[in-house]
Amino acid sequence: MNPKSETWFPRRYLWLAAAAAVLVLAFAQIGVDDMNARHATLQQTADNLALRSELAAMTKVMFTLQQQTSTQKAQIAELEKRDSLARVRIVTLAAQDSTYARAVVVVVWDGEMQQGIIQLANVPKPERGNVYQLWITDPKYVNPINGGTVTLNNGDTTVALFKPDQPVASPAAFALSVEKAGGVPKAEGPMVLMGK
């Protein structure tokens, strides 16, 4: 046997063993990389599931808050409606003269808005050159406050908005007088309808 060939075979096997070791290490590294990639994918999937769960919980909380807000808005609207009705005062004026026995006069007063509405039905037309004028009695003032003149419609019923010329703190009574055309700053004519 050739001594050269005997050393060549072991070297050849050594080279093959080294190549095999390199391949084993390469496959091991690929396997490790693949496991790391799978682990990262699994971790990302778990994170996504956790985020979805949190999002679902937040959506539920948001929906509950929206329902509560809607309920609270409805309650506030109801309270505002009650408050607006509470601040309105309704007064029916009674005839002070038999001429006005069939007359129906109602005053709706809103103290916060400092204005009101007067509705007149079956009120006879004033004599030529005269008008009806509304007055508001307030203990704060010596004289009744001018609420303005009221012009009757041609029909049986008249509805008019009025705003006094001075602030009204505490309306004690409302009255309708007959005054000369154009109205007066201080009541002069007879008070034909009154109500508290």
Protein Blocks (a to p, Z undefined) as FASTA:
>chain_A
ZZklmmmmmmmmmmmmmmmmmmmmmmmmmmmmmmmmmmmmmmmmmmmmmmmmmmmmmmmm
mmmmmmmmmmmmmmmmmmmmmmmmmmpccdddddfbfklmmpccdddddfklopadddde
hiacddehiacddddddfkbmbdcdebjadddfblbdcdddddfbdcfbdfbdcddddde
hiafbdfbdcfbdcZZ
